[in-house]
Amino acid sequence: MNDDKQPPQQPQGNPWMKNLMIWAGILLAVLFFVQVAGGGGSAPAGNSIGYSDFLQKVEDGSVKNAVITKEYIQGELSNGQRYRTYAPQDPQIIDRLKQQGVAFSAEPEPQTSVWLILLYQSLPFLLMIGIAIFVMRQMQKNAGSGAMGFGKSKAKMLTEKHGRVTFDDVAGIDEAREELQEIVDFLKDPSKFARLGGKIPKGALLVGSPGTGKTLLARAIAGEANVPFFTISGSDFVEMFVGVGASRVRDMFEQAKKNAPCIVFIDEIDAVGRHRGAGLGNGNDEREQTLNQLLVEMDGFEANEGIIIIAATNRPDVLDPALLRPGRFDRQVVVPRPDIEGREKILAVHMKKLPLAPDVDARTIARGTPGFSGADLANLANEAALLAARKGKRLVAMKEFEEAKDKVMMGAERKSMVMTEDEKKATAYHEAGHALVSLHVPGCDPLHKVTIIPRGRALGVTWNLPERDRYSMNMKQMKARLALSFGGRIAEQLIYGEDELNTGASNDIQQATDLARAMVMEYGMSEKLGWLRYRDNQDEVFLGHSVARTQSISGETAKLIDQEVRRLVEEGEATARKVLTEHLDELHSLAAALLEYETLSGEEAKKAIKGEDIGREDPSKRHPALPVTGTSIPTTRRPRGGIGGPAPQGA
């Protein structure tokens, strides 16, 4: 796409309505002509009288003259008045007029034009032919979306000059950008690569988690390359009729050949490119035929020179192997989640559109958002701007970014939710137990924030964030996470007793069980079971035996797996119990601080367990302190958020 400035095009009206108005005008003109031509002139002048009165006036000698036509008798009376009357078929009228000496004459019947007769007879046929022509023109003009356009491609050619996205707008994924920059350079100067024998890649597959910027990269390619750019979704090929998708693939490549060199972007290609023969029964014939046609068009007997296919998916594991081989998709470009440097660059891109206060630091925000994708960071900046606007501020300050980060990570505060004092105390001890374990067990991520304000579906949240980006976890960190999971349940048990346990720790127990089972069955962290994988990808049950296979586990092995999972869970529980028992005074202090302030940062929590003033001077953030002695709590509770925080890869 070039940068030539063109005046904005005025929006055009609906062509259907325009043509319909033209034909309606023609029809009204014809009807008006027929009405005028068939009217035979104006009605005769004079006062209308009845035929019996006319005969009476003839007998009285009051009629001076008469003009007889087929329908009327009109003329002049003796007093000078004009008259007219309807003339029935009266054969004696001539004799009466003669007897009374009335001067009379007759006018012949007007002859109807031959052309008018032909028009009368042909008008219905002309109307039918006009409607047929109108319908056929519309079907030809809108073949891609009309009733006869099932097999037409729905690919759209990007020609907009406004809203242009370039590689300058893509940040945090430098490696993926460099891979695609080479394709753009090839399109701009093919001779640079051709003289060394290099050939342009036929396809590039963008692989990455949702929100990492795959579609944004494709839009940047459209903004950088001065070639036509077609975009289509994988679901646009799939229809209920067999063969329609294949026809659309053929039509799309025909359009691309006419505009070569060009780029075709297929978003969510896994909708049409899934593994063939993987469904229950005979599979999906329409989808498989569409995929077969796509394979042939990309690399078959006929070469498609100058057509580059760029596709995006977040499920590369379900794609057909024939689609991924060299010659079709020559490159698989991984679009990962950005690291801290990438997050800072992405935030800088989005912050350029916001009026920022001097205290806003993109580096600090990037450090506190590990695991965020580009879409998450865009949402974070937007939420901060909305919060500032809601408060009536003219600048977006760091405080709004912190509140927006908490909202995105932990959910919106449910300030309208009314909790009893007993529930507040129980929630405070639960979250204080999580926080205290994270502060005393080696391997836990640093404590970021702990709150007893309900957020999302949780009554309280303890949030731990790693000091830097993490791509794997070791056994020490996983065992620490197991202990962290049981901090809330153990704290409630120590304060309220065994009989007052409630359902609030259900989410913590689920996280701990899943992690322990993954350690045993997937990560080889059990000495008794060894370095064997006992669980394949169970999410894809439709991929066939060549891709996913269910492991057959004997009864003794399954029993040993359960024993090892139980051992890891019980070790985590014992670690949490030991920490909270040894630091019971700190548990009371931290719970009291939570009841007073409701939300504490990691540094404030450390000061609270040491009995130091956390340094808040704003009295609006303080709440009346409540006694922290044991009190009974309800036995039915909503699940709490427990140990919040982004899970690293592999955890």
C-alpha positions in Angstrom: 0.0 0.0 0.0 1.3 3.4 -0.9 1.0 6.7 0.9 -0.6 8.7 -1.8 -3.2 11.1 -0.4 -6.6 10.8 -1.9 -9.7 12.7 -1.1 -12.2 10.6 0.9 -14.8 9.0 -1.2 -18.4 10.0 -0.6 -20.5 7.1 0.5 -22.6 5.8 -2.4 -26.2 4.9 -2.0 -27.7 1.5 -2.2 -27.6 0.3 -5.9 -30.7 -1.8 -5.3 -32.7 1.2 -4.2 -31.3 3.4 -7.0 -32.2 0.9 -9.8 -35.6 0.3 -8.1 -36.4 4.0 -8.2 -35.4 4.2 -11.9 -37.7 1.4 -12.9 -40.5 2.8 -10.7 -40.2 6.2 -12.5 -40.4 4.5 -15.9 -43.5 2.6 -14.9 -45.2 5.7 -13.5 -44.4 7.6 -16.8 -46.0 4.8 -18.9 -49.1 4.7 -16.7 -49.5 8.5 -17.0 -49.2 8.4 -20.8 -51.8 5.6 -21.0 -54.1 7.6 -18.7 -53.8 10.7 -20.8 -54.0 8.9 -24.2 -57.0 6.8 -23.1 -59.0 9.5 -21.5 -60.2 10.9 -24.9 -60.0 14.5 -23.9 -61.9 16.3 -21.2 -65.5 15.7 -20.2 -68.1 17.8 -22.1 -69.0 21.2 -20.7 -72.4 22.3 -19.4 -74.8 21.6 -16.6 -75.6 17.9 -16.3 -79.4 17.1 -16.5 -81.3 13.9 -16.4 -82.5 12.3 -19.7 -86.1 12.6 -18.7 -85.6 16.4 -18.1 -83.9 16.6 -21.5 -86.9 15.0 -23.2 -89.3 17.3 -21.3 -87.3 20.4 -22.5 -87.4 19.0 -26.0 -91.2 18.8 -25.8 -91.4 22.3 -24.3 -89.3 23.8 -27.1 -86.6 24.9 -24.7 -83.8 23.1 -26.5 -82.1 25.3 -29.1 -79.6 22.7 -30.5 -78.1 19.3 -29.7 -74.9 17.4 -30.5 -75.2 13.7 -30.3 -72.2 11.5 -29.5 -71.9 7.9 -28.4 -72.1 8.7 -24.7 -73.4 12.2 -24.3 -76.0 14.6 -25.8 -74.9 18.2 -25.3 -75.9 21.6 -26.6 -77.5 25.0 -25.8 -81.0 25.8 -24.4 -83.2 28.7 -25.5 -82.1 30.8 -22.6 -78.4 30.4 -23.6 -77.4 27.9 -20.9 -75.2 24.9 -21.8 -76.4 21.4 -20.9 -75.3 17.8 -21.2 -77.0 14.5 -20.5 -76.1 10.9 -20.8 -77.5 9.4 -24.0 -79.0 5.9 -23.7 -79.7 3.8 -26.8 -83.0 5.6 -27.7 -84.0 5.0 -31.4 -86.8 7.7 -31.1 -84.6 10.6 -30.1 -84.0 11.7 -33.7 -87.7 11.8 -34.5 -88.5 13.8 -31.4 -85.8 16.4 -32.2 -87.2 16.7 -35.8 -90.8 17.1 -34.6 -89.7 20.0 -32.3 -87.5 21.6 -34.9 -84.3 21.3 -32.8 -81.1 21.7 -34.8 -79.0 18.6 -34.1 -75.8 17.1 -35.4 -73.8 13.9 -34.6 -70.0 13.4 -33.9 -68.3 10.2 -34.9 -66.7 8.0 -32.2 -62.9 8.8 -31.9 -60.7 6.2 -33.3 -58.2 4.5 -30.9 -54.6 4.6 -32.1 -53.0 1.4 -33.3 -49.9 2.2 -31.2 -52.0 2.7 -28.2 -53.7 -0.7 -28.6 -50.3 -2.3 -29.0 -49.1 -0.5 -25.8 -52.1 -1.7 -23.9 -51.5 -5.3 -25.0 -47.7 -5.3 -24.5 -47.5 -3.4 -21.2 -47.8 -6.6 -18.9 -45.0 -8.3 -21.0 -42.8 -5.2 -20.9 -43.2 -5.0 -17.1 -42.3 -8.7 -16.7 -39.2 -8.4 -18.9 -38.1 -5.3 -17.0 -38.3 -7.1 -13.6 -36.4 -10.0 -15.0 -33.6 -7.8 -16.3 -33.5 -5.9 -13.0 -33.1 -9.2 -11.1 -30.4 -10.6 -13.4 -28.4 -7.4 -13.2 -28.4 -7.5 -9.4 -27.4 -11.2 -9.4 -24.5 -10.5 -11.7 -23.4 -7.4 -9.7 -23.6 -9.2 -6.3 -22.6 -12.7 -7.4 -20.4 -13.2 -4.3 -23.2 -12.6 -1.9 -26.3 -13.3 -3.9 -28.3 -16.5 -4.3 -26.2 -17.7 -7.2 -22.9 -16.8 -5.5 -22.3 -19.8 -3.2 -19.0 -20.7 -4.9 -17.6 -17.2 -5.0 -14.8 -16.3 -2.7 -15.5 -14.0 0.2 -11.9 -12.6 0.3 -11.8 -8.9 0.7 -9.1 -6.7 -0.8 -7.7 -4.1 1.5 -7.6 -0.7 -0.2 -8.2 1.7 2.7 -5.5 4.4 3.1 -6.8 5.5 6.5 -6.0 3.4 9.7 -2.8 2.2 8.0 -0.7 -0.2 10.2 3.1 -0.6 9.6 5.9 -2.5 11.3 6.5 0.6 13.4 3.2 -0.2 15.2 4.3 -3.7 15.9 6.5 -4.0 19.1 7.7 -6.8 21.4 7.9 -9.5 18.7 11.1 -8.5 16.9 12.0 -12.0 15.6 8.6 -12.6 14.0 8.7 -9.1 12.5 12.1 -9.8 10.9 10.9 -13.0 9.3 8.0 -11.2 7.7 10.0 -8.1 6.8 12.0 -10.4 4.5 8.9 -11.3 2.6 8.0 -7.6 2.2 11.5 -6.9 0.9 11.3 -9.8 -1.6 8.1 -8.3 -3.0 9.6 -4.9 -3.3 12.9 -6.1 -4.9 12.8 -9.7 -6.1 16.0 -9.4 -8.1 18.0 -8.9 -4.8 17.2 -12.5 -3.9 16.8 -14.0 -7.4 20.4 -13.4 -8.5 21.5 -15.7 -5.7 19.0 -18.4 -6.6 16.6 -17.6 -3.8 12.9 -18.2 -4.3 10.1 -16.3 -2.6 8.4 -18.4 0.2 5.0 -19.6 -0.8 3.5 -19.4 2.6 4.1 -18.3 6.2 2.2 -19.7 9.2 1.9 -17.4 12.2 1.7 -19.5 15.4 1.0 -18.0 18.8 -1.3 -17.7 21.8 -4.5 -15.6 21.4 -3.8 -11.9 21.6 -0.1 -12.0 20.8 -0.4 -9.9 17.6 -0.7 -12.4 14.7 -3.5 -10.4 12.9 -1.6 -7.2 13.7 1.4 -8.5 11.9 -0.6 -9.4 8.9 -2.1 -5.8 8.8 1.5 -4.5 9.1 2.5 -6.5 6.0 -0.4 -5.0 4.2 0.7 -1.5 5.2 4.4 -2.1 4.2 4.0 -4.0 0.9 2.9 -2.1 -2.2 1.0 -5.1 -3.5 -2.7 -6.1 -3.3 -3.6 -7.7 0.1 -6.6 -10.1 0.4 -7.9 -11.2 3.7 -10.4 -14.0 4.6 -11.3 -16.1 7.6 -10.9 -19.9 7.6 -14.6 -20.2 8.5 -15.6 -18.4 5.3 -14.8 -21.5 3.3 -16.9 -23.9 5.3 -20.6 -24.4 4.2 -23.2 -27.1 4.7 -23.1 -28.1 1.0 -20.3 -30.3 -0.1 -18.0 -28.7 -2.7 -18.9 -25.0 -1.9 -15.7 -24.5 0.1 -13.5 -26.0 -2.7 -15.2 -23.7 -5.2 -14.5 -20.7 -3.0 -10.8 -21.7 -2.7 -10.5 -21.9 -6.5 -12.2 -18.5 -7.0 -9.9 -16.9 -4.3 -6.8 -18.1 -6.1 -8.2 -16.9 -9.5 -8.7 -13.5 -8.0 -5.2 -13.6 -6.6 -3.6 -14.6 -9.9 -5.2 -11.6 -11.6 -3.6 -9.3 -9.0 -0.2 -11.1 -8.7 2.1 -10.4 -7.0 -0.1 -10.3 -4.0 -0.6 -11.5 -0.4 -3.5 -13.6 0.8 -4.1 -13.7 4.6 -6.2 -16.6 6.0 -7.1 -16.0 9.7 -7.9 -18.9 11.9 -6.8 -21.5 9.3 -7.5 -24.3 11.8 -11.2 -24.0 10.9 -10.5 -25.5 7.5 -7.0 -27.1 7.8 -7.6 -29.7 10.5 -6.2 -33.2 10.3 -8.1 -35.2 7.7 -9.9 -38.4 8.7 -9.8 -37.4 12.3 -13.6 -37.1 13.0 -15.9 -39.7 14.4 -17.3 -41.9 11.6 -16.4 -40.7 8.1 -15.3 -37.2 9.1 -16.5 -34.0 7.4 -16.5 -34.3 3.6 -17.0 -30.6 3.0 -14.1 -29.5 5.2 -11.8 -32.2 3.8 -12.6 -31.4 0.2 -11.9 -27.7 0.9 -8.6 -28.6 2.5 -7.7 -30.8 -0.5 -8.4 -28.0 -2.9 -6.3 -25.6 -0.7 -3.4 -28.0 -0.8 -3.6 -28.3 -4.6 -3.8 -24.6 -5.1 -0.9 -23.8 -2.8 1.5 -26.4 -4.4 0.1 -28.6 -7.1 0.8 -29.1 -10.8 0.2 -25.5 -11.6 2.6 -23.1 -9.9 1.1 -20.0 -8.4 3.9 -17.5 -8.9 3.7 -14.3 -7.0 1.0 -15.4 -4.5 2.1 -15.6 -0.9 -0.2 -17.2 1.6 0.0 -16.0 5.2 -2.1 -17.8 7.8 -2.6 -17.5 11.5 -3.6 -20.0 14.1 -3.2 -20.7 17.8 -3.7 -24.5 17.3 -0.8 -25.7 15.1 -1.1 -29.2 16.6 -4.4 -29.9 14.9 -3.3 -28.9 11.3 -2.9 -31.5 8.6 0.8 -32.5 8.0 0.4 -32.0 4.3 -0.4 -28.3 4.9 2.7 -27.7 7.0 5.3 -29.2 4.6 7.8 -27.1 2.8 6.4 -25.8 -0.5 3.1 -24.9 1.1 3.9 -23.2 4.4 7.6 -22.9 4.1 7.9 -21.0 7.4 6.3 -21.3 10.7 6.8 -17.9 12.5 6.2 -18.2 16.2 4.6 -15.1 17.8 5.4 -15.5 21.5 4.2 -13.6 24.5 6.5 -10.6 24.9 9.2 -10.5 27.6 9.7 -7.4 29.8 11.5 -5.5 27.0 8.7 -6.3 24.6 6.0 -5.4 27.1 7.7 -2.0 27.7 7.8 -1.3 23.9 4.1 -2.4 23.5 3.1 -0.2 26.4 5.0 2.7 24.8 3.0 2.2 21.5 -0.4 2.3 23.3 0.6 5.1 25.7 1.4 7.4 22.8 -2.4 7.9 22.4 -3.0 8.8 26.1 -2.3 12.0 28.0 0.0 10.7 30.7 1.0 12.2 34.0 4.7 12.6 34.8 4.7 9.7 37.3 3.8 7.0 34.7 6.7 4.6 34.1 6.2 2.0 31.4 9.2 -0.1 32.7 7.5 -0.4 36.1 4.2 -1.5 34.6 6.0 -4.0 32.4 7.7 -5.6 35.4 4.4 -6.1 37.1 2.7 -7.7 34.1 4.5 -11.0 33.4 2.7 -13.3 31.0 0.6 -10.4 29.5 0.0 -10.6 25.7 -0.1 -7.6 23.5 -3.9 -7.6 23.6 -3.8 -7.7 27.5 -1.5 -4.7 27.5 -3.8 -2.8 25.1 -6.7 -3.6 27.4 -4.7 -2.4 30.4 -3.9 1.0 28.8 -7.6 1.4 27.8 -8.8 0.5 31.3 -6.5 3.0 32.9 -7.8 5.7 30.5 -11.4 4.8 31.4 -10.7 4.9 35.1 -9.1 8.4 34.8 -12.1 9.6 32.7 -14.5 8.2 35.3 -12.7 10.2 38.0 -12.8 13.4 35.9 -9.1 13.6 35.5 -7.3 15.2 32.6 -4.2 13.0 32.8 -3.8 9.3 33.2 -1.6 8.7 36.3 0.3 5.7 37.6 -2.4 5.1 40.2 -4.9 4.4 37.4 -2.5 2.0 35.7 -2.1 0.1 39.0 -5.9 -0.1 39.5 -6.3 -1.2 35.9 -3.7 -3.9 36.4 -5.5 -5.2 39.5 -8.8 -5.2 37.6 -7.3 -7.1 34.6 -5.4 -9.6 36.8 -7.9 -10.2 39.6 -11.2 -9.0 38.3 -13.3 -6.0 39.1 -14.0 -5.1 42.7 -17.5 -6.1 43.9 -17.9 -3.2 46.3 -21.7 -3.7 46.4 -21.3 -7.2 47.9 -22.2 -7.2 51.6 -20.2 -9.6 53.8 -20.8 -10.3 57.4 -18.1 -9.6 59.9 -17.5 -13.4 60.4 -17.0 -13.8 56.7 -14.6 -10.9 56.6 -12.5 -12.5 59.4 -12.5 -15.9 57.8 -11.5 -14.4 54.5 -8.7 -12.3 56.2 -7.2 -15.4 57.9 -7.5 -17.4 54.6 -5.6 -14.8 52.6 -3.2 -14.1 55.4 -2.3 -17.8 55.4 -1.5 -17.8 51.7 0.5 -14.6 52.1 2.5 -15.8 55.2 3.4 -19.1 53.4 4.7 -17.2 50.4 6.9 -15.0 52.6 8.5 -17.9 54.5 8.8 -20.8 52.1 11.8 -20.7 49.8 10.9 -21.0 46.1 7.7 -19.0 46.3 7.3 -16.0 44.0 7.5 -12.6 45.8 4.2 -11.4 47.3 2.7 -8.7 45.2 -0.7 -7.9 46.8 -3.2 -9.5 49.1 -6.8 -8.3 49.5 -10.1 -9.3 51.1 -12.1 -7.1 48.7 -14.3 -9.5 46.6 -13.0 -9.5 43.0 -14.6 -11.5 40.2 -15.8 -14.8 41.7 -13.4 -14.7 44.6 -14.0 -13.4 48.1 -10.3 -12.5 48.4 -7.1 -12.8 46.4 -3.4 -13.3 47.2 -1.3 -12.4 44.2 2.3 -13.5 43.7 4.4 -12.3 40.8 7.8 -13.6 39.7 10.8 -11.2 39.7 11.4 -11.8 36.1 9.9 -13.6 33.1 9.8 -17.3 33.7 9.6 -20.0 31.1 9.9 -23.1 33.3 9.6 -24.2 36.9 11.9 -26.5 38.9 10.8 -29.0 41.6 11.6 -26.6 44.4 9.3 -24.0 43.0 6.5 -26.5 42.4 6.7 -27.9 45.9 6.6 -24.3 47.2 3.5 -23.7 45.1 1.9 -26.8 46.6 2.5 -25.4 50.1 1.2 -22.0 49.1 -2.0 -23.6 47.9 -2.8 -25.0 51.3 -1.9 -21.9 53.3 -5.5 -20.6 53.4 -7.1 -23.9 54.5 -4.4 -24.6 57.2 -4.9 -21.1 58.6 -8.6 -21.5 58.9 -8.1 -24.9 60.5 -5.6 -23.5 63.1 -7.9 -20.6 64.0 -11.4 -22.1 63.9 -10.8 -25.9 64.3 -11.4 -29.0 62.2 -15.2 -28.8 62.5 -15.5 -25.4 61.0 -13.8 -26.1 57.7 -15.8 -24.7 54.7 -15.9 -24.9 50.9 -13.7 -21.8 50.4 -10.6 -23.7 49.6 -12.0 -25.8 46.7 -10.1 -23.9 44.1 -6.8 -24.2 46.0 -7.3 -28.0 46.3 -8.0 -28.3 42.6 -4.8 -26.3 41.7 -2.7 -28.4 44.1 -4.1 -31.7 42.8 -3.6 -30.8 39.1 0.0 -29.6 39.8 0.9 -32.7 41.8 -0.5 -35.0 39.1 1.3 -33.2 36.4 4.6 -33.5 38.3 4.1 -37.3 38.6 2.6 -38.1 35.1 4.2 -35.5 32.8 7.3 -34.0 34.3 9.0 -37.2 35.7 9.4 -35.8 39.2 8.7 -39.1 41.0 11.6 -41.4 41.8 9.3 -44.4 42.0 7.7 -43.9 38.6 10.8 -42.7 36.9 11.2 -40.5 33.8 8.2 -41.8 31.9 5.2 -39.9 30.6 1.9 -41.5 31.7 -0.4 -39.0 30.1 -0.7 -37.9 26.5 -2.6 -34.9 25.2 -6.1 -35.7 26.3 -7.6 -32.5 24.9 -7.6 -33.7 21.3 -9.7 -36.8 21.1 -10.5 -36.4 17.4 -7.0 -36.3 16.0 -6.6 -40.0 15.4 -4.0 -42.5 16.7 -1.2 -41.0 14.8 -1.4 -37.7 16.7 -2.7 -38.6 20.2 -2.7 -41.9 21.8 -4.2 -43.0 25.1 -1.6 -44.7 27.3 -2.6 -48.0 28.7 -1.8 -48.0 32.5 -1.9 -51.1 34.6 -3.8 -51.2 37.8 -0.6 -51.3 39.9 0.9 -48.3 38.1 -2.3 -46.3 38.5 -2.3 -47.1 42.2 1.4 -46.0 42.5 0.5 -42.7 40.7 -2.2 -42.0 43.2 0.2 -42.7 46.0 2.8 -40.4 44.7 0.3 -37.6 44.0 -1.0 -38.0 47.6 2.6 -37.9 48.9 3.4 -34.6 47.1 0.1 -33.0 48.3 0.7 -34.1 51.9 4.2 -32.7 51.8 2.9 -29.4 50.7 0.2 -29.5 53.4 2.8 -30.3 56.1 5.1 -27.5 55.0 2.3 -25.0 55.1 1.2 -26.2 58.6 4.7 -26.0 60.0 5.2 -22.4 58.7 1.8 -21.2 60.1 2.2 -23.0 63.4 5.7 -21.4 64.0 4.5 -17.9 62.9 1.0 -17.9 64.5 1.5 -14.4 65.9 2.4 -13.1 62.5 -0.8 -14.7 61.1 -2.9 -12.8 63.6 -1.1 -9.5 62.9 -1.5 -9.9 59.1 -5.2 -10.8 59.4 -5.8 -7.7 61.6 -4.0 -5.5 59.1 -6.2 -6.9 56.3 -9.3 -6.3 58.3 -8.2 -2.7 58.9 -6.9 -1.8 55.4 -8.6 -4.5 53.2 -5.7 -4.4 50.7 -2.0 -4.7 51.3 1.0 -4.6 49.0 3.8 -7.1 49.5 5.9 -4.5 51.4 3.0 -3.5 53.5 2.4 -7.1 54.4 6.0 -7.5 55.6 5.7 -4.4 57.8 2.4 -5.7 59.2 3.8 -9.0 60.4 6.7 -7.2 62.1 4.2 -4.9 63.9 5.4 -1.8 62.1 3.3 1.1 60.8 2.6 0.5 57.1 2.8 4.2 56.4 -0.7 5.1 55.3 -1.9 8.5 56.3 -5.1 8.6 54.4 -7.8 7.9 57.0 -10.3 7.0 54.3 -8.3 3.8 53.6 -8.5 2.7 57.2 -11.4 0.6 58.6 -12.3 -0.1 62.2 -10.1 -2.8 63.6 -11.9 -6.0 64.5 -10.9 -8.6 67.1 -9.0 -11.5 65.7 -10.0 -14.1 68.2 -11.6 -17.3 67.0 -15.2 -16.9 65.7 -17.4 -19.5 64.0 -17.8 -19.1 60.3 -20.4 -20.4 57.9 -19.9 -23.9 56.5 -21.0 -23.0 53.0 -18.8 -20.4 51.3 -18.0 -19.3 47.7 -14.6 -20.3 46.4 -11.9 -17.8 47.0 -9.3 -16.7 44.5 -6.5 -18.2 46.7 -3.1 -17.9 45.1 -3.5 -15.7 42.1 -0.9 -15.0 39.5 0.0 -16.0 36.0 1.0 -19.6 35.7 4.3 -20.1 33.9 4.7 -22.3 30.9 4.6 -26.0 31.9 3.0 -25.4 35.3 
